[in-house]
Amino acid sequence: MLNALEVFTTVIVGLMVGVEFSVAFVMNRIFSALPEDSGLLARAHGGRMLGALMPFWYIGSLVLAAVWAVAAWDEPGSGLVVIAAALLILSVLMSVILLVPINNRSKTWTPETRPADWKDQQDRWDRYHYVRVAVIIGAFTLLATALA
């Protein structure tokens, strides 16, 4: 049963990393290259879609890692799982404190309603997101290493 939890947790976190990596290094670059205000509208739509899904994915990943850490407390590699869970806590805190406030504003923007500093806010969100992606890649790497 523990092995199934380990594999499931690693897959769930790995998929989350893939989605967030894609947002950072593929989707946002595509959106930025779209003509006129299409990129703004695409990012707003993406913010609504992923903004509804990602809280469950982040919290779920954290809960799975925490359950794994408790269940395997005396097993080899449990320290890696604890550190991974700590990184997932950091990613949730970063999300709530830094990224969600910007996302909540930007997901309602249209070409007519965007604020004067909309581009600066998008750039700030991107910078925070790059750091968050690095944090969850670290968590995933530790979970994969603990699984091995």
N, C-alpha and C positions, 0 to 999 in steps of 0.2 A: 504494500500500500504506500509506503514511504517513497519507493522508487517512482510510482505513478505521480505522486505529488511533485516530486523533484522535476520530472520530465514536463509535466503540465505547466508548472510555474515557469520553467525556463522557456518553453514555447510561447506562453502568453507574454512574458516580458520581451522576448525576442521579436515577436510580431509588433509589439508597441514600439520598440526601437526602430523597426523597419518603417512603420508609418511615420513616426516623427522625423526620421532621417530623410524620408522622401519629401515631407513638407519642407524641411529646411533647405535641402540641396537640389530638389527637382521642382516641386510644385510652385514654390514662391518665385523661383527663377522664371518658370514658364509664365506665371501671372504677371511678373514685371515686364515681360517682353510683349504682352498683349497690347493692341492698339488702344489709344485714348483711355477711357475710364473702365475698360473691360477688366483690367487687373484688379482695380479697386473693388469692383463688384464680385469678382471671383474670390478674392480674399475674404470679403464680407460673408459670402455664402459658405466658404470653407470654415470660417470662424463659427458660423451657426451650426453647421453639421458636426464638426469635430468638437466644438465646445459642448455639445450635448452628449457625446460619446466618451470623450477622453477622461472626464472625472471618474467614471466607473472603471475604466481600464487602469488608470493610475492607482486608485484606491484598491481595486481588486488585486493588482500585481503586488502591492505592498502587503495586503492581507495574506496572500499566498506565500510570499517570502517569509513573513512573520510566522505563519503556521509551520513552514518548513524548518525555520530556525529553532522553534520550540520542539518540534517532533524529532529533530536530529541533533539535539543539543550536545549529546555525548559522542556523536559520530565524527569521524575525520572530515574536515572541510566545513564544519558548522560555523567556524569563525568567518569564513568567506561569505556564508549566507547572511550572517548577522551584519557584516559590513555592507553587503548588497542591500539589505533591508534598510540600513541607515541611509544609503544613497537614494533609495526610493522615497524615504521620508523627506530628504532634502529636495528631491524633484517635486514632490507634492507641495512643500512649502514654497518653493520657487514659483510654482504654478499659481498658487493662491495669492501670493504677495506681489509678484512681478508681472506675470503674463495674463492672468484672468482679468484684471482691471482694464488692461489695454484691449484685450479681446472683446470684453463686454461693450466697450465703446465702439470698436471698429466693425463689429458685426452688424451694426445698424447704419453704417455710412452708405450714402449714395453720392453721386457726383454733386447733387444739390445740397446735401446736408453735412458733408465732411468738413472738419475744422481746418483752419489755416495750417496747423502743424501736423496734419494727417500723415505726411510722409515721414516726419521725424518720429512719430509714434510707431509707425510700421517698422522703421529701422531699429528702434529701441526693442520692439517685440522680437524682431529677428535676432538681435544680439543676445537677448536673454534666452531665446529658444536654442541657439547654438550651444550655450553653456548647459542648458537642461539636457539636450541631446547627448552631450559628452558625459553628463552624470549618469543617464540611464544606460548608455553604452558600457560605462564602468560597472554598473549593477549587473547587467546582462553577462558581461565577461566573467565576473566573480561567480555568478550562478552557474554558468557553463563549466567553469573550472571546478567548482564544488561537485558538480554532477559527474565529472570524469573520474 
